[in-house]
Amino acid sequence: MLRVAAISLLLGAAALIVGLTQFFPPQNTAGEKVSAIAWNADTAMVTVGTPTFIDNALQLELDSSGAGMVTLAAGAFDAGNFAFLHLALEQSASTVGASILWTNARNPQDSKSYTIETSEREALWLSTEELRGWSGEIDTVSLRFSGRAGDTVQIRDFSLFPASATRQLLAIKSDLMAYSPWNVAAMNTFTGAFNSASFYPVVLAVALLVLSLLAYGLLLLLLRTRLQFDPAVVVLIFFASWLILDMFWQRRLLHQLVDTHHLFAGKSTEEKLAVGPDAKLYSLVAHTKPLVEAADARVFVVSSDHYFRMRTAYHFLPLNTYWANYGPALPPKKSLRTGDYIALINPSQFSFDRQRNMVVAPQRQGLRAELVFSDQTGTVVRLK
């Protein structure tokens, strides 16, 4: 029974591999004969950050603003010739963010980008057909990093490759084995795949189950004199397919558990908020609260993002905080008074004109105010 189930699963897996590579090949196959655009640390252009060369690897130290950028040294090329992008990175901090940028040769001002979601970047394969905007003639491809000043990233490979069955399987493996820390969206939904993934894990698991059952049926047909139908084999095939799918999910959970422990263990409530998902919002509020002059002051939170409005208002408690769930972002001018605070959280239709000391918005009378605090997350002002 176990042997028959195992053989059926192996045949199903073989059929799945053949089906994926032969019937669902990458769409970017126009240039299967072209050579790869291979990584060369000596010719790569470092535009932001401090480079250090180690063998064929490039170690990049982020600048004082926590930014770094490296451009793959290559002339203009047809995006359709390259189906896969390979990255091999080692970074000093797990909080370093990385994204891929590319520009169209005909319109250099129109750049596209993809933020790398996975935290596992030591051997990452990405399918370029899943990168939105990867089309036409591409002029430059770059890696952009963001983190803290002094963080380092070692780039061992950053290359583009034409389509092949082996690379397609490596990309699927990267999709299944990669993981990312929790985010706000993961609280309510989990697709099991990244934005650059070619196939959903559940689809692959179902395909494995169906093909394995068909393989078992074929074995019954070919060996009908020696093999009898056994419902237990069907149950084992179903259980194994589910277990394989669940193992990938459990692996991601374990990685996320380790990341969460490293991030929050041993920290106070304030320290946890400072490194949590609301870190930027909390930082703005933490800098602003000591500057609020009156304990009964009113704080109006304005943002085009509903979540940012809600969370910023929460962090301002126990101050008198107001935010609009529906209707106008701010009450009428007659309902506001001198000493009220307005937190303008990006993105927002409202902005603060520092030249005129005015809070302005389309189709709205300006409000005289003075700056209290401002950073990349938003601006807090006090009405005069």
C-alpha positions as a Markdown table, in Angstrom:
| # | Residue | x | y | z |
|---|---|---|---|---|
| 1 | Met | 0.0 | 0.0 | 0.0 |
| 2 | Leu | 2.7 | 2.5 | 1.0 |
| 3 | Arg | 4.9 | 1.5 | -2.0 |
| 4 | Val | 2.0 | 2.0 | -4.4 |
| 5 | Ala | 1.1 | 5.3 | -2.9 |
| 6 | Ala | 4.7 | 6.5 | -3.1 |
| 7 | Ile | 5.1 | 5.4 | -6.7 |
| 8 | Ser | 1.9 | 7.1 | -7.6 |
| 9 | Leu | 3.1 | 10.4 | -6.0 |
| 10 | Leu | 6.4 | 10.2 | -7.8 |
| 11 | Leu | 4.7 | 9.6 | -11.1 |
| 12 | Gly | 2.3 | 12.5 | -10.3 |
| 13 | Ala | 5.3 | 14.8 | -9.4 |
| 14 | Ala | 7.1 | 13.8 | -12.6 |
| 15 | Ala | 3.9 | 14.5 | -14.7 |
| 16 | Leu | 3.5 | 17.9 | -12.9 |
| 17 | Ile | 7.1 | 18.9 | -13.7 |
| 18 | Val | 6.6 | 18.0 | -17.4 |
| 19 | Gly | 3.3 | 19.8 | -17.5 |
| 20 | Leu | 4.6 | 23.0 | -16.0 |
| 21 | Thr | 7.7 | 23.2 | -18.2 |
| 22 | Gln | 6.1 | 22.0 | -21.4 |
| 23 | Phe | 2.5 | 23.4 | -21.3 |
| 24 | Phe | 3.0 | 26.5 | -19.0 |
| 25 | Pro | 6.4 | 27.9 | -20.1 |
| 26 | Pro | 7.3 | 31.5 | -19.4 |
| 27 | Gln | 5.9 | 34.0 | -21.8 |
| 28 | Asn | 9.2 | 35.9 | -22.1 |
| 29 | Thr | 10.8 | 33.3 | -24.4 |
| 30 | Ala | 11.5 | 35.5 | -27.4 |
| 31 | Gly | 15.2 | 35.3 | -26.9 |
| 32 | Glu | 16.0 | 31.8 | -25.7 |
| 33 | Lys | 19.2 | 31.9 | -27.8 |
| 34 | Val | 20.5 | 35.2 | -26.2 |
| 35 | Ser | 23.2 | 35.2 | -23.6 |
| 36 | Ala | 22.5 | 36.0 | -20.0 |
| 37 | Ile | 23.3 | 39.5 | -18.7 |
| 38 | Ala | 25.7 | 38.3 | -15.9 |
| 39 | Trp | 26.7 | 40.1 | -12.8 |
| 40 | Asn | 30.1 | 41.7 | -12.7 |
| 41 | Ala | 31.0 | 43.5 | -9.5 |
| 42 | Asp | 33.7 | 45.5 | -11.3 |
| 43 | Thr | 31.5 | 47.0 | -14.0 |
| 44 | Ala | 28.4 | 47.5 | -11.8 |
| 45 | Met | 27.6 | 51.2 | -11.2 |
| 46 | Val | 27.2 | 52.2 | -7.5 |
| 47 | Thr | 25.2 | 55.4 | -7.5 |
| 48 | Val | 24.3 | 55.6 | -3.8 |
| 49 | Gly | 26.3 | 54.2 | -0.9 |
| 50 | Thr | 29.9 | 53.2 | -0.3 |
| 51 | Pro | 31.2 | 50.1 | -2.2 |
| 52 | Thr | 33.8 | 47.6 | -1.2 |
| 53 | Phe | 34.9 | 44.8 | -3.5 |
| 54 | Ile | 35.3 | 41.3 | -2.1 |
| 55 | Asp | 36.4 | 38.7 | -4.8 |
| 56 | Asn | 33.4 | 38.8 | -7.3 |
| 57 | Ala | 31.0 | 40.2 | -4.7 |
| 58 | Leu | 30.2 | 43.9 | -4.0 |
| 59 | Gln | 29.6 | 45.0 | -0.4 |
| 60 | Leu | 27.6 | 48.1 | -0.3 |
| 61 | Glu | 27.4 | 50.3 | 2.9 |
| 62 | Leu | 24.2 | 52.4 | 3.0 |
| 63 | Asp | 24.7 | 56.1 | 3.2 |
| 64 | Ser | 23.8 | 58.5 | 6.1 |
| 65 | Ser | 20.2 | 58.5 | 5.0 |
| 66 | Gly | 20.1 | 54.6 | 5.0 |
| 67 | Ala | 19.9 | 54.4 | 1.2 |
| 68 | Gly | 21.9 | 52.5 | -1.4 |
| 69 | Met | 21.7 | 51.8 | -5.2 |
| 70 | Val | 23.5 | 49.6 | -7.6 |
| 71 | Thr | 22.9 | 49.5 | -11.4 |
| 72 | Leu | 23.5 | 46.4 | -13.5 |
| 73 | Ala | 26.0 | 47.6 | -16.1 |
| 74 | Ala | 24.3 | 46.6 | -19.4 |
| 75 | Gly | 23.1 | 48.4 | -22.5 |
| 76 | Ala | 19.5 | 48.6 | -23.6 |
| 77 | Phe | 17.9 | 45.2 | -24.2 |
| 78 | Asp | 14.5 | 43.7 | -25.1 |
| 79 | Ala | 12.7 | 42.7 | -21.9 |
| 80 | Gly | 11.0 | 39.8 | -23.7 |
| 81 | Asn | 14.4 | 38.1 | -24.1 |
| 82 | Phe | 14.9 | 37.6 | -20.4 |
| 83 | Ala | 12.4 | 35.4 | -18.4 |
| 84 | Phe | 14.2 | 35.2 | -15.1 |
| 85 | Leu | 16.1 | 37.4 | -12.7 |
| 86 | His | 18.5 | 35.9 | -10.1 |
| 87 | Leu | 19.6 | 37.5 | -6.9 |
| 88 | Ala | 22.1 | 36.4 | -4.3 |
| 89 | Leu | 22.3 | 38.9 | -1.4 |
| 90 | Glu | 23.7 | 38.8 | 2.1 |
| 91 | Gln | 22.7 | 41.7 | 4.4 |
| 92 | Ser | 23.8 | 42.8 | 7.9 |
| 93 | Ala | 20.2 | 43.5 | 9.1 |
| 94 | Ser | 16.9 | 41.7 | 8.3 |
| 95 | Thr | 15.3 | 45.2 | 8.2 |
| 96 | Val | 17.1 | 46.2 | 5.0 |
| 97 | Gly | 14.5 | 46.6 | 2.3 |
| 98 | Ala | 15.3 | 45.9 | -1.4 |
| 99 | Ser | 13.6 | 46.7 | -4.6 |
| 100 | Ile | 14.3 | 46.3 | -8.3 |
| 101 | Leu | 14.0 | 49.4 | -10.6 |
| 102 | Trp | 14.0 | 49.5 | -14.3 |
| 103 | Thr | 13.6 | 52.3 | -16.9 |
| 104 | Asn | 12.2 | 52.2 | -20.4 |
| 105 | Ala | 14.7 | 53.2 | -23.1 |
| 106 | Arg | 12.1 | 55.3 | -24.9 |
| 107 | Asn | 10.9 | 57.0 | -21.7 |
| 108 | Pro | 13.7 | 57.2 | -19.1 |
| 109 | Gln | 11.4 | 59.3 | -16.8 |
| 110 | Asp | 8.9 | 56.5 | -16.5 |
| 111 | Ser | 10.6 | 54.0 | -14.1 |
| 112 | Lys | 9.0 | 50.9 | -12.8 |
| 113 | Ser | 9.8 | 49.1 | -9.5 |
| 114 | Tyr | 9.1 | 45.9 | -7.6 |
| 115 | Thr | 9.6 | 45.6 | -3.9 |
| 116 | Ile | 11.2 | 42.3 | -3.0 |
| 117 | Glu | 8.7 | 40.8 | -0.5 |
| 118 | Thr | 10.7 | 37.8 | 0.7 |
| 119 | Ser | 13.3 | 38.0 | 3.4 |
| 120 | Glu | 15.2 | 35.0 | 2.0 |
| 121 | Arg | 17.4 | 36.5 | -0.7 |
| 122 | Glu | 20.5 | 34.2 | -0.7 |
| 123 | Ala | 19.4 | 32.5 | -3.9 |
| 124 | Leu | 16.3 | 34.1 | -5.2 |
| 125 | Trp | 14.8 | 33.5 | -8.7 |
| 126 | Leu | 12.1 | 35.8 | -10.0 |
| 127 | Ser | 9.9 | 35.3 | -13.0 |
| 128 | Thr | 10.1 | 38.6 | -14.9 |
| 129 | Glu | 6.7 | 38.1 | -16.6 |
| 130 | Glu | 5.2 | 38.6 | -13.1 |
| 131 | Leu | 6.9 | 42.0 | -12.8 |
| 132 | Arg | 4.4 | 44.7 | -13.8 |
| 133 | Gly | 5.8 | 47.0 | -16.5 |
| 134 | Trp | 8.5 | 44.5 | -17.6 |
| 135 | Ser | 8.1 | 45.0 | -21.3 |
| 136 | Gly | 9.6 | 46.8 | -24.3 |
| 137 | Glu | 13.2 | 47.9 | -24.5 |
| 138 | Ile | 14.7 | 48.4 | -21.1 |
| 139 | Asp | 17.6 | 50.8 | -20.6 |
| 140 | Thr | 18.7 | 50.2 | -17.0 |
| 141 | Val | 18.0 | 47.7 | -14.2 |
| 142 | Ser | 19.0 | 48.6 | -10.6 |
| 143 | Leu | 18.8 | 47.4 | -7.1 |
| 144 | Arg | 17.7 | 49.9 | -4.4 |
| 145 | Phe | 18.2 | 49.3 | -0.7 |
| 146 | Ser | 16.7 | 51.1 | 2.3 |
| 147 | Gly | 17.6 | 50.6 | 5.9 |
| 148 | Arg | 19.7 | 52.3 | 8.6 |
| 149 | Ala | 22.9 | 54.3 | 8.0 |
| 150 | Gly | 25.8 | 51.9 | 8.1 |
| 151 | Asp | 23.9 | 48.8 | 7.2 |
| 152 | Thr | 25.7 | 46.6 | 4.6 |
| 153 | Val | 24.5 | 44.4 | 1.8 |
| 154 | Gln | 26.8 | 42.0 | -0.1 |
| 155 | Ile | 25.7 | 41.4 | -3.7 |
| 156 | Arg | 27.1 | 38.1 | -5.0 |
| 157 | Asp | 24.8 | 37.9 | -8.0 |
| 158 | Phe | 22.4 | 40.1 | -9.9 |
| 159 | Ser | 21.8 | 38.7 | -13.3 |
| 160 | Leu | 19.2 | 38.2 | -16.0 |
| 161 | Phe | 18.6 | 34.9 | -17.8 |
| 162 | Pro | 16.6 | 33.7 | -20.8 |
| 163 | Ala | 13.9 | 31.1 | -20.4 |
| 164 | Ser | 14.7 | 27.5 | -19.5 |
| 165 | Ala | 12.9 | 24.6 | -17.8 |
| 166 | Thr | 15.5 | 24.4 | -15.0 |
| 167 | Arg | 15.2 | 28.1 | -14.2 |
| 168 | Gln | 11.4 | 27.9 | -14.2 |
| 169 | Leu | 11.6 | 25.1 | -11.6 |
| 170 | Leu | 14.1 | 27.1 | -9.6 |
| 171 | Ala | 11.7 | 30.1 | -9.7 |
| 172 | Ile | 8.8 | 27.9 | -8.4 |
| 173 | Lys | 11.1 | 26.6 | -5.7 |
| 174 | Ser | 11.9 | 30.1 | -4.6 |
| 175 | Asp | 8.2 | 30.9 | -4.5 |
| 176 | Leu | 7.5 | 27.9 | -2.3 |
| 177 | Met | 10.5 | 28.2 | 0.0 |
| 178 | Ala | 10.6 | 32.0 | 0.5 |
| 179 | Tyr | 8.9 | 33.7 | 3.4 |
| 180 | Ser | 8.2 | 37.3 | 4.6 |
| 181 | Pro | 7.5 | 38.9 | 8.0 |
| 182 | Trp | 3.9 | 39.5 | 8.9 |
| 183 | Asn | 2.2 | 42.6 | 7.6 |
| 184 | Val | -1.2 | 44.2 | 8.2 |
| 185 | Ala | -2.8 | 42.4 | 5.2 |
| 186 | Ala | -1.7 | 39.0 | 6.5 |
| 187 | Met | -4.1 | 39.5 | 9.5 |
| 188 | Asn | -7.1 | 39.1 | 7.2 |
| 189 | Thr | -6.0 | 37.1 | 4.2 |
| 190 | Phe | -3.1 | 35.0 | 3.0 |
| 191 | Thr | -2.8 | 33.9 | -0.6 |
| 192 | Gly | 0.2 | 31.7 | -0.1 |
| 193 | Ala | 2.1 | 33.4 | -2.9 |
| 194 | Phe | 4.1 | 36.5 | -3.6 |
| 195 | Asn | 3.3 | 39.2 | -6.2 |
| 196 | Ser | 6.0 | 37.8 | -8.4 |
| 197 | Ala | 4.9 | 34.1 | -8.1 |
| 198 | Ser | 3.9 | 32.3 | -11.3 |
| 199 | Phe | 1.7 | 29.6 | -9.5 |
| 200 | Tyr | -0.2 | 29.5 | -6.3 |
| 201 | Pro | 0.8 | 26.7 | -3.9 |
| 202 | Val | -2.7 | 25.4 | -3.5 |
| 203 | Val | -3.0 | 25.0 | -7.3 |
| 204 | Leu | 0.2 | 23.1 | -7.5 |
| 205 | Ala | -0.9 | 20.8 | -4.6 |
| 206 | Val | -4.3 | 20.1 | -6.3 |
| 207 | Ala | -2.5 | 19.4 | -9.6 |
| 208 | Leu | -0.2 | 17.0 | -7.8 |
| 209 | Leu | -3.1 | 15.3 | -6.1 |
| 210 | Val | -5.0 | 14.9 | -9.4 |
| 211 | Leu | -2.0 | 13.7 | -11.4 |
| 212 | Ser | -1.1 | 11.2 | -8.6 |
| 213 | Leu | -4.6 | 9.8 | -8.6 |
| 214 | Leu | -4.4 | 9.4 | -12.4 |
| 215 | Ala | -1.1 | 7.7 | -12.0 |
| 216 | Tyr | -2.6 | 5.3 | -9.5 |
| 217 | Gly | -5.4 | 4.6 | -12.0 |
| 218 | Leu | -2.9 | 3.9 | -14.7 |
| 219 | Leu | -1.0 | 1.5 | -12.4 |
| 220 | Leu | -4.3 | -0.3 | -11.7 |
| 221 | Leu | -5.0 | -0.5 | -15.5 |
| 222 | Leu | -1.5 | -1.8 | -16.4 |
| 223 | Leu | -1.1 | -4.1 | -13.4 |
| 224 | Arg | -4.8 | -5.2 | -13.1 |
| 225 | Thr | -3.7 | -8.9 | -12.7 |
| 226 | Arg | -1.4 | -8.1 | -9.8 |
| 227 | Leu | -2.9 | -4.9 | -8.3 |
| 228 | Gln | -6.3 | -4.4 | -6.8 |
| 229 | Phe | -8.0 | -1.0 | -6.0 |
| 230 | Asp | -7.3 | 0.0 | -2.4 |
| 231 | Pro | -9.1 | 3.0 | -0.9 |
| 232 | Ala | -6.3 | 3.4 | 1.6 |
| 233 | Val | -4.0 | 4.3 | -1.3 |
| 234 | Val | -6.3 | 7.2 | -2.3 |
| 235 | Val | -6.4 | 8.4 | 1.3 |
| 236 | Leu | -2.6 | 8.3 | 1.5 |
| 237 | Ile | -2.1 | 10.2 | -1.7 |
| 238 | Phe | -4.6 | 12.9 | -0.5 |
| 239 | Phe | -2.9 | 13.1 | 2.9 |
| 240 | Ala | 0.6 | 13.3 | 1.4 |
| 241 | Ser | -0.5 | 16.1 | -1.0 |
| 242 | Trp | -2.0 | 18.0 | 1.8 |
| 243 | Leu | 1.1 | 17.4 | 4.0 |
| 244 | Ile | 3.4 | 18.7 | 1.4 |
| 245 | Leu | 1.4 | 21.9 | 1.0 |
| 246 | Asp | 1.2 | 22.3 | 4.8 |
| 247 | Met | 5.0 | 21.8 | 5.2 |
| 248 | Phe | 5.7 | 24.9 | 3.1 |
| 249 | Trp | 3.2 | 26.9 | 5.2 |
| 250 | Gln | 4.6 | 25.6 | 8.5 |
| 251 | Arg | 8.1 | 26.5 | 7.3 |
| 252 | Arg | 7.0 | 30.1 | 6.7 |
| 253 | Leu | 5.4 | 30.2 | 10.1 |
| 254 | Leu | 8.6 | 29.0 | 11.8 |
| 255 | His | 10.6 | 31.7 | 10.0 |
| 256 | Gln | 8.1 | 34.4 | 11.0 |
| 257 | Leu | 8.2 | 33.2 | 14.6 |
| 258 | Val | 12.0 | 33.5 | 14.7 |
| 259 | Asp | 11.7 | 37.0 | 13.1 |
| 260 | Thr | 9.0 | 38.1 | 15.6 |
| 261 | His | 11.1 | 36.9 | 18.5 |
| 262 | His | 14.2 | 38.7 | 17.4 |
| 263 | Leu | 12.2 | 41.9 | 16.8 |
| 264 | Phe | 10.1 | 42.1 | 20.0 |
| 265 | Ala | 11.6 | 39.8 | 22.7 |
| 266 | Gly | 12.7 | 41.7 | 25.8 |
| 267 | Lys | 11.5 | 45.1 | 24.7 |
| 268 | Ser | 9.2 | 47.4 | 26.6 |
| 269 | Thr | 5.8 | 48.5 | 25.1 |
| 270 | Glu | 7.3 | 51.7 | 23.7 |
| 271 | Glu | 10.2 | 49.8 | 22.2 |
| 272 | Lys | 7.9 | 47.3 | 20.6 |
| 273 | Leu | 5.8 | 50.1 | 19.1 |
| 274 | Ala | 9.0 | 51.7 | 17.8 |
| 275 | Val | 9.9 | 48.7 | 15.7 |
| 276 | Gly | 6.5 | 47.3 | 14.9 |
| 277 | Pro | 4.3 | 47.7 | 11.8 |
| 278 | Asp | 3.3 | 51.2 | 13.0 |
| 279 | Ala | 6.9 | 52.3 | 13.6 |
| 280 | Lys | 6.8 | 55.4 | 11.4 |
| 281 | Leu | 3.4 | 56.5 | 12.6 |
| 282 | Tyr | 4.4 | 55.9 | 16.2 |
| 283 | Ser | 7.6 | 57.9 | 15.7 |
| 284 | Leu | 5.8 | 60.9 | 14.4 |
| 285 | Val | 3.3 | 60.8 | 17.4 |
| 286 | Ala | 6.1 | 60.2 | 19.9 |
| 287 | His | 7.9 | 63.3 | 18.7 |
| 288 | Thr | 4.7 | 65.3 | 18.7 |
| 289 | Lys | 3.1 | 64.5 | 22.0 |
| 290 | Pro | 5.6 | 66.3 | 24.2 |
| 291 | Leu | 5.1 | 69.4 | 22.0 |
| 292 | Val | 1.3 | 69.5 | 22.6 |
| 293 | Glu | 0.8 | 72.5 | 25.0 |
| 294 | Ala | -2.6 | 71.7 | 26.6 |
| 295 | Ala | -3.7 | 68.4 | 28.0 |
| 296 | Asp | -7.3 | 69.0 | 26.6 |
| 297 | Ala | -6.0 | 70.0 | 23.1 |
| 298 | Arg | -7.9 | 68.6 | 20.2 |
| 299 | Val | -6.0 | 66.6 | 17.5 |
| 300 | Phe | -7.5 | 66.1 | 14.1 |
| 301 | Val | -5.9 | 63.3 | 12.0 |
| 302 | Val | -6.1 | 63.7 | 8.2 |
| 303 | Ser | -5.1 | 61.1 | 5.7 |
| 304 | Ser | -6.3 | 59.6 | 2.5 |
| 305 | Asp | -5.4 | 56.2 | 4.0 |
| 306 | His | -8.1 | 54.9 | 6.3 |
| 307 | Tyr | -5.7 | 52.6 | 8.2 |
| 308 | Phe | -3.2 | 55.5 | 8.8 |
| 309 | Arg | -6.0 | 57.8 | 10.1 |
| 310 | Met | -7.2 | 55.1 | 12.5 |
| 311 | Arg | -3.8 | 54.0 | 13.8 |
| 312 | Thr | -2.4 | 57.6 | 14.2 |
| 313 | Ala | -5.5 | 58.6 | 16.2 |
| 314 | Tyr | -5.0 | 55.5 | 18.4 |
| 315 | His | -1.3 | 56.4 | 19.1 |
| 316 | Phe | -2.4 | 60.0 | 20.0 |
| 317 | Leu | -4.6 | 58.7 | 22.9 |
| 318 | Pro | -5.4 | 59.8 | 25.6 |
| 319 | Leu | -5.5 | 63.2 | 23.8 |
| 320 | Asn | -8.8 | 64.4 | 22.3 |
| 321 | Thr | -8.3 | 62.8 | 19.0 |
| 322 | Tyr | -10.7 | 63.1 | 16.0 |
| 323 | Trp | -10.6 | 61.4 | 12.6 |
| 324 | Ala | -13.2 | 61.2 | 9.9 |
| 325 | Asn | -14.6 | 57.7 | 9.0 |
| 326 | Tyr | -16.9 | 59.2 | 6.4 |
| 327 | Gly | -17.5 | 62.7 | 5.0 |
| 328 | Pro | -15.1 | 65.6 | 5.1 |
| 329 | Ala | -11.6 | 65.0 | 6.4 |
| 330 | Leu | -11.8 | 68.2 | 8.6 |
| 331 | Pro | -14.9 | 69.9 | 10.1 |
| 332 | Pro | -15.9 | 73.3 | 8.8 |
| 333 | Lys | -13.6 | 76.2 | 9.7 |
| 334 | Lys | -16.1 | 77.6 | 12.1 |
| 335 | Ser | -15.9 | 74.4 | 14.2 |
| 336 | Leu | -12.1 | 74.7 | 14.5 |
| 337 | Arg | -10.4 | 77.0 | 17.0 |
| 338 | Thr | -7.0 | 78.4 | 17.9 |
| 339 | Gly | -4.8 | 75.8 | 19.6 |
| 340 | Asp | -6.3 | 72.8 | 17.7 |
| 341 | Tyr | -3.7 | 70.4 | 16.2 |
| 342 | Ile | -3.9 | 68.8 | 12.7 |
| 343 | Ala | -1.9 | 65.8 | 11.9 |
| 344 | Leu | -1.4 | 65.6 | 8.1 |
| 345 | Ile | -0.4 | 61.9 | 7.4 |
| 346 | Asn | 0.8 | 61.0 | 3.9 |
| 347 | Pro | -0.9 | 60.4 | 1.6 |
| 348 | Ser | -3.3 | 63.3 | 2.0 |
| 349 | Gln | -5.1 | 65.9 | -0.1 |
| 350 | Phe | -4.2 | 68.5 | 2.7 |
| 351 | Ser | -0.7 | 69.9 | 2.9 |
| 352 | Phe | 1.1 | 72.6 | 4.9 |
| 353 | Asp | 2.5 | 75.6 | 3.0 |
| 354 | Arg | 5.5 | 76.6 | 5.0 |
| 355 | Gln | 5.9 | 79.8 | 3.1 |
| 356 | Arg | 2.5 | 81.1 | 3.9 |
| 357 | Asn | 2.0 | 79.1 | 7.2 |
| 358 | Met | -1.3 | 77.7 | 5.8 |
| 359 | Val | -3.0 | 74.3 | 5.7 |
| 360 | Val | -4.3 | 74.1 | 2.2 |
| 361 | Ala | -6.5 | 71.7 | 0.2 |
| 362 | Pro | -8.3 | 71.7 | -3.1 |
| 363 | Gln | -11.7 | 73.5 | -2.9 |
| 364 | Arg | -11.1 | 74.4 | 0.7 |
| 365 | Gln | -10.3 | 77.7 | 2.4 |
| 366 | Gly | -6.8 | 77.8 | 3.9 |
| 367 | Leu | -6.2 | 77.6 | 7.6 |
| 368 | Arg | -3.5 | 79.7 | 9.4 |
| 369 | Ala | -1.2 | 77.4 | 11.3 |
| 370 | Glu | 2.3 | 77.0 | 12.7 |
| 371 | Leu | 4.6 | 74.0 | 12.2 |
| 372 | Val | 5.0 | 71.7 | 15.2 |
| 373 | Phe | 6.8 | 68.7 | 13.8 |
| 374 | Ser | 7.4 | 67.1 | 10.4 |
| 375 | Asp | 9.1 | 64.0 | 8.9 |
| 376 | Gln | 8.6 | 61.7 | 5.9 |
| 377 | Thr | 5.4 | 60.2 | 7.4 |
| 378 | Gly | 3.5 | 63.5 | 7.9 |
| 379 | Thr | 3.3 | 66.9 | 9.3 |
| 380 | Val | 1.7 | 68.2 | 12.6 |
| 381 | Val | 0.6 | 71.8 | 12.8 |
| 382 | Arg | -1.1 | 74.0 | 15.4 |
| 383 | Leu | -3.9 | 76.4 | 14.3 |
| 384 | Lys | -3.4 | 80.1 | 15.0 |
